[in-house]
């Protein structure tokens, strides 16, 4: 014999994911990073929260995808081959009228780098390693202003 399910408990279980999906519906995030593990982990978390994800594995590809895909937000690594996160930002700021919200992630602890990132318009600066909920909260805050 099967136990009866309480409809209220089912609603409570489903409430959080449904609200996340509503908030993130149709939002596209560009991840620009050369670290496969970070790309995989961050993509999985963002897709689980209902976001569409586009991935670039170096700065040049990130610039091209930022123009072609018109993302709602970019998560950008600072140190990458071919073009650093700083060079990506400098170029984006010259060619785009609308400021794309950017979260920079980095293993660099230098305060000068953070100050320069903020000067270039980075909305949040997150040091690696970081808790995934820290990144998801930053994404949600920027996209649901």
Secondary structure, 3 states (H helix, E strand, C coil): CCCCCCHHHHHHHHHHHHHHHHHHCCCEEEEECCCHHHHHHHHHHHHHCCCEEEEECCHHHHHHHHHHHCCCEEEEECCCCCCCHHHHHHHHHHHCCCCCEEEEEECCCCHHHHHHHHHCCCCEEEECCCCHHHHHHHHHHHHCC
